Amino acid sequence: MSPVQSPLSIVIATRESRLALWQAEHVQALLRARGHSVELLGMTTKGDQILDRSLSKVGGKGLFVKELEVALEEGRAHIAVHSLKDVPMELPEGFALACVMEREDPRDAFVSPRYASLEALPQGGVVGTSSLRRQVLLQALRPDLKIEPLRGNLDTRLRKLDEGQYDAIVLAAAGLKRLKMGERVRATFAPTAMLPAAGQGALGIEVRSDRQDLIDALAPLAHMPTWLTVTAERAVSRAMGGSCSMPLAAHGTLTGTTLQLDAAWGDTEGKLPLVRASASATVTTLAQADALGLAIAQQLRDGGAVGATPATAG
């Protein structure tokens, strides 16, 4: 690939977990191949530091991105690479999602050293996850299971599993694959059974919205089919006031120009039934994707799902 005519000097703000560094280094390599000078600025976020409480109780997944945004604001870094499912639905004023890259496997993975599948777990088996989405979907599949909190980066979660604290844990397949740990996956959940989170498996790159030069430099890294799909998924979550404190799933599949979008909402206390919604539409623009997501959110509400207002979502 020939170098760009006006190479930039770019600093990427990144969390220091092994998976976050893989993501940042992946973007670094792609940008360097286009002639840019790219360095990394490793940071530890509050989301990485607070491990004794669930994210829904300490401020949400935005805790993983706030410090990175401060680095962009202060000019210590120029772009931030995020796992898109960790990015709040509404970015702060002055920031923009400049690029969504091609998606890895969006499915959830069943990980266990002893059991081959969710069905193989014994009655009352202990499954680790701190995702409220996974909790309600697991409870719908196996009401007898005991769901226990699981925090920490990928390596920490696997260590806790191997120490015997859980019979199994549920993780995003994408992270395991990116770190060449696919052999840890005993089974992969079909999206029909375990609907993924909005944006799961996709990487998003955040910049200051006034940095058009960076937006232009990142444009070749974008994957429009993924961007359209995750825009629809994120629109569902945004319209529902979704955050990590809401048990909400949204997953799209784009075939040609037809986007099939499915969503689910659950009640963590088990008092209300799982609510599902599904629709498809021709989608060729981000605005059309957004509209489909809003329609699905209305379906969920009509079916009994209880949303927050976006202004109060964490």
Secondary structure, DSSP 8 states (H G I E B T S, - for coil): ----SS--EEEEEEE-SHHHHHHHHHHHHHHHHTT-EEEEEEE--HHHH--SS-HHHHT-GGGGTHHHHHHHHHTS-SEEEEEGGGS-SS--TTEEEEEE------SEEEE-SS-SSTTTS-TT-EEE---HHHHHHHHHH-TTSEEE---S-HHHHHHHHHTTS-SEEEEEHHHHHHTT-GGG-SEE--TTTS---TTTT-EEEEEETT-HHHHHHHGGG--HHHHHHHHHHHHHHHHTT--TTS-EEEEEEEETTEEEEEEEE--TTSSS--EEEEEEEE--SHHHHHHHHHHHHHHHHHTT-----GGG--
